[in-house]
Amino acid sequence: YHAGDIELLPLLRAMTLNPANRLELEAGRLKAGAPADVIVFDADRPWVLEKKAIRSRSKNSPFEDARFSGRVLTTIVAGRKVYDYA
């Protein structure tokens, strides 16, 4: 997205709706009566992956200390907030 190779909406579709359709899930879309699975993100927010921020038991990552553009700020699953970047 940042390099200009793809627009934001097709990228979001490729990461949400298309996998859900392929797996025949009623996910990946906002629809009345469906569970609210939503992320709030800032596509331009810069950040660095720090080892202490890795939430898995295994702390090794090839991306440690890498710089990224775009940050998830909040994750809501089935209407319940499960992650909030503070």
Residue pairs with C-beta under 8 A, 6 or more apart in sequence:
1 7
1 8
1 11
1 43
1 70
2 69
2 70
6 14
8 43
16 27
16 28
16 29
17 28
17 29
18 28
19 28
20 26
20 27
20 28
20 29
21 28
26 34
27 34
27 35
27 37
28 37
30 36
30 38
35 77
35 78
35 79
36 76
36 78
36 79
37 76
37 77
37 78
38 74
38 75
38 76
39 72
39 73
39 74
39 75
39 76
40 72
40 73
40 74
41 70
41 71
41 72
41 73
42 70
42 71
42 73
43 69
43 70
44 69
44 70
45 69
45 70
45 71
45 73
46 67
46 68
46 69
46 71
47 67
47 68
47 71
48 65
48 66
48 67
48 68
49 61
49 63
49 64
49 65
49 66
49 68
50 64
50 65
51 59
51 61
51 64
51 65
54 61
54 64
71 85
72 83
72 85
73 84
73 85
74 81
74 83
74 84
74 85
75 81
75 82
75 83
75 84
76 82
